[in-house]
Amino acid sequence: MRINTQVPAIGTLRELQKSFLDVQRLNERLSSGSKINRASDAPAALVLSERFRAQLAEFSQAGESLARTGSVLNTADGAFAQAGDLLVRGRALAVEAANAQSPEELQALQGEANGILDGLRRIGASTSFGGQKLTDGSQAFTVQNADPAFSDIQVQQTRGGFAPGGVNVTVTAAASQGQLGGAIAANQVGDAQITVRGASGTVVLDLAAGSTRAEVAAAINGVTDQTGVQADAVTGEIQASAVGSANFAEVRNLSGTLTGVAGTVEGLAHGTDVQAQVGGVQVTAQGNVIQAHTGDLDARITLADGTGAGSYAFQVTGGGYRFQAGQDAAAGGSFSIPSILPSDLGRGASPAGLESVGTGGANSLLNNPEGAGRVFEAALDDLTRARGHLGALQKNTFESLSNSFAVSYENIAAANSQIRDTDFAQTLAELSSARIRSQAGIFMLQQSNLDAGSVLRLLGQ
């Protein structure tokens, strides 16, 4: 037996200290709920867990940003809904004004139309979110240096990769009006009854014997609003009044003879849509209206009538409501919330927009109820188109992203939990084992001391 160096006691003490450290570590895990309380607990696992924590923070913040953007869109949509109700009422007023029987009735209808314009101004100017105006045009994109070939440009959305800059539009084939072969005769030999049909409807016309080309053309042009077909009084050519594959011209002879025609003016002819590329990407079109959907840009571009093949450009210099749905630049972008002020709605039917429907305007109910109806209808088209785009953006982009982030957050949180969180059942079992080992170690240390004391008995003490 050795006295100066108690080798068995040293080994027992070492194991006892290890058991105490295990008990301390396991108690720390139970009290904190985490398996990793310092880097030395699991260095490799800590690195992976910290990356997961960063992703979780990113997804959490992105979800909050998307929720806020969704609230912005809901606020704007509420304003659009109210404006839509006013425009529907305005369209009804125009129909009523066209059938008004007295000046007093017209005055009353005009007064209500003026009230609709005032309501649109108030909604457009007052709708805001967090002090930020939404529907007064301040959240629309700014377009400058546009070529005269464009009659209207509405940039709807840009994505993270798009910086303010130029947009090139290459027209490879111009849109056309459907034109019938032949021409109206200089004079009609006998009576004739014909049908004139176009995209807007069908009208039956009676042509008297001896009618000149100009008179036949005037009869056709007199119902253009009802048919969408027009005639040239000089050349006698008959064609659709608008370009595009959706517009057509058709003339059929019902009775008598449509005489003196060079070639044949009877038949059906459709127009064609413009063919173009935006930023090198082939786009779809209807007539002269191009719907561009490239990787970085969504825009509705309208070419001026008569625009031929060639290259044209405009610049997007800023604007739009910005959003960011993650650290990746491609996950962000901007979208347009268009103005619902009367001066900005219905400009496709009148340069002054809905302002032309007010008292003294070119399309007031007092002066031109039919024109007012067209302006209200164009304004309603503008509003519903913008509202539909924003609704699709919210449903297909923001709601989808929000759901995707929620699923990703759940899965990454589960993976991080496996790495970092304490398994209480397993840890309690390990703690019980460590405590038993520590108690056994204390007992064995006592035993070692007893063994050393037996040396005295050997010496007879």
C-alpha positions as semicolon CSV with decimal commas, in nm:
position;residue;x (nm);y (nm);z (nm)
1;M;0,000;0,000;0,000
2;R;0,116;0,351;-0,083
3;I;0,065;0,645;0,152
4;N;0,235;0,946;-0,010
5;T;0,057;0,899;-0,342
6;Q;-0,289;0,751;-0,321
7;V;-0,327;0,637;-0,678
8;P;-0,672;0,477;-0,629
9;A;-0,803;0,793;-0,461
10;I;-0,671;1,015;-0,742
11;G;-0,849;0,807;-1,005
12;T;-1,167;0,803;-0,800
13;L;-1,148;1,180;-0,751
14;R;-1,100;1,235;-1,125
15;E;-1,408;1,032;-1,207
16;L;-1,601;1,206;-0,931
17;Q;-1,513;1,549;-1,071
18;K;-1,620;1,436;-1,417
19;S;-1,953;1,319;-1,274
20;F;-2,001;1,655;-1,099
21;L;-1,933;1,838;-1,427
22;D;-2,185;1,614;-1,607
23;V;-2,446;1,690;-1,341
24;Q;-2,373;2,063;-1,371
25;R;-2,393;2,051;-1,754
26;L;-2,715;1,852;-1,752
27;N;-2,873;2,083;-1,492
28;E;-2,777;2,378;-1,712
29;R;-2,944;2,218;-2,015
30;L;-3,261;2,152;-1,817
31;S;-3,276;2,503;-1,673
32;S;-3,205;2,680;-2,007
33;G;-3,389;2,439;-2,234
34;S;-3,093;2,446;-2,473
35;K;-2,832;2,182;-2,545
36;I;-2,585;2,447;-2,662
37;N;-2,516;2,710;-2,395
38;R;-2,159;2,787;-2,502
39;A;-1,956;2,724;-2,816
40;S;-1,762;2,441;-2,651
41;D;-2,079;2,238;-2,602
42;A;-2,104;2,158;-2,976
43;P;-1,891;2,380;-3,206
44;A;-2,005;2,234;-3,539
45;A;-2,369;2,220;-3,437
46;L;-2,348;2,580;-3,313
47;V;-2,235;2,703;-3,656
48;L;-2,529;2,533;-3,831
49;S;-2,774;2,646;-3,565
50;E;-2,663;3,010;-3,596
51;R;-2,723;2,994;-3,971
52;F;-3,069;2,857;-3,907
53;R;-3,137;3,133;-3,656
54;A;-3,039;3,395;-3,915
55;Q;-3,275;3,237;-4,169
56;L;-3,556;3,229;-3,915
57;A;-3,507;3,599;-3,840
58;E;-3,511;3,674;-4,214
59;F;-3,829;3,475;-4,274
60;S;-3,997;3,634;-3,974
61;Q;-3,916;3,986;-4,092
62;A;-4,014;3,903;-4,451
63;G;-4,348;3,773;-4,326
64;E;-4,409;4,097;-4,137
65;S;-4,318;4,300;-4,446
66;L;-4,554;4,097;-4,663
67;A;-4,834;4,139;-4,410
68;R;-4,778;4,515;-4,412
69;T;-4,776;4,523;-4,793
70;G;-5,098;4,319;-4,793
71;S;-5,255;4,580;-4,564
72;V;-5,149;4,852;-4,809
73;L;-5,313;4,664;-5,097
74;N;-5,630;4,607;-4,894
75;T;-5,648;4,978;-4,815
76;A;-5,606;5,070;-5,181
77;D;-5,859;4,805;-5,285
78;G;-6,115;4,954;-5,049
79;A;-6,070;5,291;-5,219
80;F;-6,097;5,128;-5,563
81;A;-6,419;4,956;-5,461
82;Q;-6,577;5,285;-5,354
83;A;-6,458;5,454;-5,671
84;G;-6,602;5,167;-5,877
85;D;-6,944;5,216;-5,718
86;L;-6,933;5,584;-5,812
87;L;-6,836;5,507;-6,173
88;V;-7,112;5,248;-6,210
89;R;-7,358;5,512;-6,093
90;G;-7,205;5,761;-6,338
91;R;-7,256;5,519;-6,628
92;A;-7,619;5,481;-6,529
93;L;-7,656;5,860;-6,515
94;A;-7,525;5,889;-6,872
95;V;-7,786;5,641;-6,995
96;E;-8,056;5,826;-6,805
97;A;-7,939;6,160;-6,945
98;A;-7,961;6,028;-7,300
99;N;-8,332;5,968;-7,236
100;A;-8,401;6,282;-7,031
101;Q;-8,719;6,467;-7,123
102;S;-8,656;6,810;-6,977
103;P;-8,372;7,058;-6,911
104;E;-8,451;7,039;-6,538
105;E;-8,395;6,664;-6,539
106;L;-8,065;6,706;-6,722
107;Q;-7,954;6,970;-6,471
108;A;-8,031;6,736;-6,183
109;L;-7,840;6,452;-6,348
110;Q;-7,545;6,681;-6,417
111;G;-7,542;6,786;-6,053
112;E;-7,517;6,426;-5,944
113;A;-7,238;6,366;-6,197
114;N;-7,048;6,661;-6,050
115;G;-7,093;6,503;-5,708
116;I;-6,943;6,179;-5,837
117;L;-6,635;6,369;-5,957
118;D;-6,604;6,539;-5,617
119;G;-6,630;6,201;-5,446
120;L;-6,353;6,058;-5,663
121;R;-6,131;6,357;-5,585
122;R;-6,182;6,314;-5,211
123;I;-6,120;5,938;-5,219
124;G;-5,813;5,975;-5,440
125;A;-5,659;6,250;-5,231
126;S;-5,739;6,115;-4,884
127;T;-5,669;5,740;-4,905
128;S;-5,342;5,678;-4,722
129;F;-5,155;5,419;-4,517
130;G;-4,931;5,528;-4,233
131;G;-4,942;5,884;-4,363
132;Q;-4,841;5,774;-4,714
133;K;-5,084;5,868;-4,993
134;L;-5,189;5,570;-5,203
135;T;-5,440;5,660;-5,475
136;D;-5,344;6,012;-5,582
137;G;-5,082;5,893;-5,834
138;S;-4,784;5,932;-5,600
139;Q;-4,739;5,552;-5,595
140;A;-4,743;5,519;-5,975
141;F;-4,427;5,484;-6,183
142;T;-4,274;5,790;-6,346
143;V;-4,223;5,759;-6,721
144;Q;-4,020;6,014;-6,916
145;N;-3,868;6,067;-7,261
146;A;-4,134;5,853;-7,425
147;D;-4,128;5,829;-7,802
148;P;-4,432;5,991;-7,975
149;A;-4,517;5,643;-8,104
150;F;-4,665;5,567;-7,758
151;S;-5,009;5,701;-7,678
152;D;-5,015;5,556;-7,326
153;I;-4,770;5,375;-7,097
154;Q;-4,875;5,211;-6,772
155;V;-4,590;5,042;-6,587
156;Q;-4,756;4,799;-6,348
157;Q;-4,467;4,625;-6,173
158;T;-4,089;4,603;-6,168
159;R;-3,887;4,329;-6,002
160;G;-3,567;4,334;-5,803
161;G;-3,343;4,307;-6,106
162;F;-3,492;4,616;-6,274
163;A;-3,330;4,949;-6,200
164;P;-3,474;5,279;-6,328
165;G;-3,369;5,294;-6,689
166;G;-3,470;5,264;-7,050
167;V;-3,719;5,022;-7,204
168;N;-3,690;4,936;-7,573
169;V;-3,993;4,836;-7,780
170;T;-3,930;4,684;-8,122
171;V;-4,232;4,667;-8,353
172;T;-4,184;4,401;-8,618
173;A;-4,532;4,428;-8,774
174;A;-4,788;4,705;-8,735
175;A;-5,148;4,640;-8,636
176;S;-5,405;4,665;-8,913
177;Q;-5,775;4,724;-8,964
178;G;-5,977;4,455;-9,133
179;Q;-6,046;4,592;-9,483
180;L;-6,286;4,449;-9,735
181;G;-6,178;4,398;-10,093
182;G;-6,315;4,626;-10,362
183;A;-6,487;4,961;-10,310
184;I;-6,830;5,120;-10,301
185;A;-6,958;5,206;-10,649
186;A;-6,965;5,569;-10,761
187;N;-7,346;5,540;-10,794
188;Q;-7,598;5,275;-10,701
189;V;-7,796;5,151;-11,001
190;G;-8,090;5,013;-10,805
191;D;-8,228;4,988;-10,455
192;A;-8,041;4,760;-10,216
193;Q;-8,063;4,644;-9,857
194;I;-7,740;4,545;-9,686
195;T;-7,618;4,437;-9,342
196;V;-7,313;4,604;-9,195
197;R;-7,156;4,407;-8,911
198;G;-6,853;4,471;-8,696
199;A;-6,718;4,415;-8,345
200;S;-6,979;4,652;-8,196
201;G;-7,288;4,506;-8,361
202;T;-7,499;4,471;-8,676
203;V;-7,715;4,728;-8,858
204;V;-7,937;4,689;-9,165
205;L;-7,915;4,977;-9,416
206;D;-8,144;5,062;-9,708
207;L;-7,967;5,217;-10,008
208;A;-8,172;5,403;-10,266
209;A;-8,108;5,378;-10,636
210;G;-7,872;5,655;-10,751
211;S;-7,703;5,690;-10,412
212;T;-7,352;5,823;-10,457
213;R;-7,041;5,674;-10,305
214;A;-7,031;5,959;-10,055
215;E;-7,394;5,899;-9,956
216;V;-7,339;5,525;-9,902
217;A;-7,024;5,599;-9,702
218;A;-7,216;5,854;-9,493
219;A;-7,486;5,594;-9,420
220;I;-7,223;5,341;-9,306
221;N;-7,033;5,602;-9,101
222;G;-7,356;5,717;-8,941
223;V;-7,383;5,386;-8,758
224;T;-7,011;5,329;-8,686
225;D;-7,072;5,356;-8,311
226;Q;-7,319;5,068;-8,343
227;T;-7,115;4,849;-8,577
228;G;-6,745;4,933;-8,550
229;V;-6,729;4,963;-8,932
230;Q;-6,638;5,274;-9,131
231;A;-6,618;5,374;-9,499
232;D;-6,402;5,617;-9,695
233;A;-6,617;5,862;-9,889
234;V;-6,343;5,922;-10,147
235;T;-6,204;5,576;-10,217
236;G;-6,512;5,377;-10,118
237;E;-6,308;5,136;-9,906
238;I;-6,482;4,973;-9,611
239;Q;-6,290;4,865;-9,302
240;A;-6,310;4,811;-8,928
241;S;-6,293;5,135;-8,734
242;A;-6,019;5,002;-8,504
243;V;-5,713;4,784;-8,547
244;G;-5,669;4,435;-8,405
245;S;-5,779;4,079;-8,457
246;A;-6,086;4,138;-8,238
247;N;-6,216;4,401;-8,483
248;F;-6,362;4,314;-8,822
249;A;-6,581;4,445;-9,102
250;E;-6,852;4,255;-9,286
251;V;-7,101;4,362;-9,551
252;R;-7,374;4,135;-9,685
253;N;-7,630;4,208;-9,954
254;L;-7,981;4,114;-9,838
255;S;-8,186;4,227;-10,138
256;G;-8,136;4,426;-10,452
257;T;-7,786;4,473;-10,582
258;L;-7,491;4,656;-10,437
259;T;-7,374;4,768;-10,780
260;G;-7,076;4,911;-10,952
261;V;-6,823;4,762;-10,717
262;A;-6,462;4,732;-10,823
263;G;-6,391;4,377;-10,716
264;T;-6,631;4,278;-10,436
265;V;-6,708;4,472;-10,123
266;E;-6,906;4,186;-9,976
267;G;-6,738;3,953;-9,731
268;L;-6,562;3,947;-9,394
269;A;-6,220;4,084;-9,303
270;H;-6,043;4,077;-8,966
271;G;-5,766;4,307;-8,855
272;T;-5,433;4,202;-8,710
273;D;-5,257;4,276;-8,382
274;V;-4,921;4,447;-8,355
275;Q;-4,623;4,216;-8,326
276;A;-4,350;4,345;-8,099
277;Q;-4,071;4,273;-7,854
278;V;-4,008;4,453;-7,527
279;G;-3,653;4,434;-7,402
280;G;-3,588;4,156;-7,650
281;V;-3,879;3,945;-7,522
282;Q;-4,168;3,860;-7,754
283;V;-4,493;3,997;-7,609
284;T;-4,864;3,953;-7,664
285;A;-5,084;4,229;-7,798
286;Q;-5,442;4,315;-7,875
287;G;-5,464;4,572;-8,148
288;N;-5,211;4,841;-8,059
289;V;-5,211;4,750;-7,689
290;I;-4,902;4,555;-7,581
291;Q;-4,905;4,361;-7,255
292;A;-4,539;4,322;-7,163
293;H;-4,437;4,059;-6,910
294;T;-4,060;4,026;-6,908
295;G;-3,837;3,899;-6,632
296;D;-3,808;4,244;-6,474
297;L;-4,106;4,445;-6,597
298;D;-4,484;4,430;-6,633
299;A;-4,634;4,710;-6,841
300;R;-4,934;4,794;-7,056
301;I;-4,808;4,988;-7,358
302;T;-5,041;5,145;-7,615
303;L;-4,904;5,249;-7,951
304;A;-5,045;5,546;-8,136
305;D;-5,260;5,470;-8,438
306;G;-5,054;5,437;-8,752
307;T;-4,734;5,331;-8,574
308;G;-4,531;5,118;-8,813
309;A;-4,239;4,885;-8,771
310;G;-3,940;5,028;-8,591
311;S;-3,764;5,069;-8,257
312;Y;-3,907;5,296;-7,989
313;A;-3,810;5,365;-7,628
314;F;-3,913;5,523;-7,300
315;Q;-3,755;5,559;-6,958
316;V;-3,884;5,452;-6,618
317;T;-3,722;5,704;-6,384
318;G;-3,875;5,604;-6,051
319;G;-4,195;5,568;-5,855
320;G;-4,397;5,267;-5,750
321;Y;-4,457;5,122;-5,404
322;R;-4,144;4,936;-5,300
323;F;-4,148;4,602;-5,119
324;Q;-3,884;4,354;-5,011
325;A;-3,971;3,992;-4,941
326;G;-3,633;3,862;-4,836
327;Q;-3,260;3,925;-4,840
328;D;-3,232;3,824;-5,205
329;A;-3,274;4,123;-5,436
330;A;-3,487;3,913;-5,672
331;A;-3,745;3,877;-5,394
332;G;-3,819;4,250;-5,397
333;G;-3,947;4,507;-5,641
334;S;-4,207;4,777;-5,686
335;F;-4,567;4,788;-5,803
336;S;-4,788;5,071;-5,920
337;I;-5,096;5,194;-5,737
338;P;-5,258;5,414;-6,003
339;S;-5,443;5,736;-5,943
340;I;-5,822;5,738;-5,918
341;L;-5,850;6,115;-5,958
342;P;-6,098;6,216;-6,231
343;S;-5,823;6,372;-6,442
344;D;-5,644;6,034;-6,463
345;L;-5,939;5,802;-6,531
346;G;-6,108;5,761;-6,868
347;R;-5,835;5,926;-7,073
348;G;-5,866;5,654;-7,336
349;A;-6,201;5,811;-7,432
350;S;-6,112;6,176;-7,366
351;P;-5,776;6,352;-7,312
352;A;-5,925;6,532;-7,012
353;G;-6,050;6,209;-6,862
354;L;-6,351;6,221;-6,632
355;E;-6,304;6,594;-6,586
356;S;-6,468;6,631;-6,928
357;V;-6,793;6,499;-6,778
358;G;-6,824;6,791;-6,535
359;T;-7,033;7,101;-6,600
360;G;-6,893;7,285;-6,900
361;G;-6,689;6,986;-7,016
362;A;-6,693;6,849;-7,367
363;N;-6,864;6,530;-7,244
364;S;-7,096;6,673;-6,982
365;L;-7,440;6,519;-6,950
366;L;-7,587;6,848;-7,065
367;N;-7,382;6,862;-7,386
368;N;-7,297;6,504;-7,478
369;P;-7,453;6,225;-7,271
370;E;-7,333;5,960;-7,519
371;G;-6,978;6,086;-7,485
372;A;-7,015;6,092;-7,106
373;G;-7,119;5,729;-7,117
374;R;-6,807;5,636;-7,314
375;V;-6,584;5,827;-7,071
376;F;-6,744;5,665;-6,766
377;E;-6,708;5,324;-6,930
378;A;-6,342;5,387;-7,014
379;A;-6,279;5,507;-6,657
380;L;-6,442;5,195;-6,518
381;D;-6,222;4,982;-6,747
382;D;-5,913;5,165;-6,619
383;L;-6,016;5,111;-6,258
384;T;-6,110;4,744;-6,288
385;R;-5,794;4,667;-6,485
386;A;-5,576;4,825;-6,215
387;R;-5,775;4,662;-5,937
388;G;-5,750;4,322;-6,106
389;H;-5,374;4,354;-6,144
390;L;-5,327;4,447;-5,778
391;G;-5,560;4,166;-5,671
392;A;-5,364;3,914;-5,876
393;L;-5,041;4,051;-5,731
394;Q;-5,168;4,006;-5,377
395;K;-5,307;3,657;-5,436
396;N;-5,039;3,508;-5,659
397;T;-4,734;3,685;-5,520
398;F;-4,775;3,807;-5,165
399;E;-5,008;3,539;-5,033
400;S;-4,805;3,266;-5,204
401;L;-4,480;3,407;-5,068
402;S;-4,631;3,441;-4,722
403;N;-4,743;3,076;-4,726
404;S;-4,404;2,966;-4,858
405;F;-4,223;3,160;-4,585
406;A;-4,449;3,009;-4,319
407;V;-4,371;2,655;-4,438
408;S;-3,998;2,730;-4,460
409;Y;-4,001;2,889;-4,115
410;E;-4,171;2,581;-3,970
411;N;-3,925;2,337;-4,127
412;I;-3,614;2,535;-4,038
413;A;-3,741;2,589;-3,684
414;A;-3,788;2,213;-3,651
415;A;-3,435;2,148;-3,779
416;N;-3,290;2,407;-3,543
417;S;-3,486;2,258;-3,255
418;Q;-3,331;1,917;-3,317
419;I;-2,987;2,073;-3,299
420;R;-3,032;2,318;-3,016
421;D;-3,326;2,233;-2,791
422;T;-3,298;2,008;-2,485
423;D;-3,461;1,667;-2,501
424;F;-3,593;1,664;-2,146
425;A;-3,663;1,290;-2,129
426;Q;-3,315;1,198;-2,248
427;T;-3,145;1,467;-2,036
428;L;-3,330;1,362;-1,719
429;A;-3,220;1,004;-1,779
430;E;-2,860;1,118;-1,825
431;L;-2,887;1,336;-1,511
432;S;-3,005;1,039;-1,305
433;S;-2,712;0,835;-1,432
434;A;-2,464;1,116;-1,357
435;R;-2,600;1,161;-1,006
436;I;-2,570;0,788;-0,937
437;R;-2,210;0,794;-1,063
438;S;-2,128;1,095;-0,845
439;Q;-2,277;0,930;-0,536
440;A;-2,088;0,610;-0,612
441;G;-1,771;0,813;-0,656
442;I;-1,814;0,977;-0,315
443;F;-1,862;0,634;-0,161
444;M;-1,554;0,497;-0,333
445;L;-1,350;0,798;-0,221
446;Q;-1,454;0,726;0,134
447;Q;-1,351;0,362;0,079
448;S;-1,010;0,473;-0,045
449;N;-0,958;0,670;0,272
450;L;-1,058;0,366;0,476
451;D;-0,807;0,153;0,286
452;A;-0,532;0,403;0,362
453;G;-0,623;0,396;0,731
454;S;-0,564;0,023;0,746
455;V;-0,189;0,092;0,713
456;L;-0,189;0,214;1,073
457;R;-0,331;-0,115;1,182
458;L;-0,049;-0,294;1,000
459;L;0,198;-0,085;1,203
460;G;0,023;-0,192;1,520
461;Q;-0,107;0,154;1,600
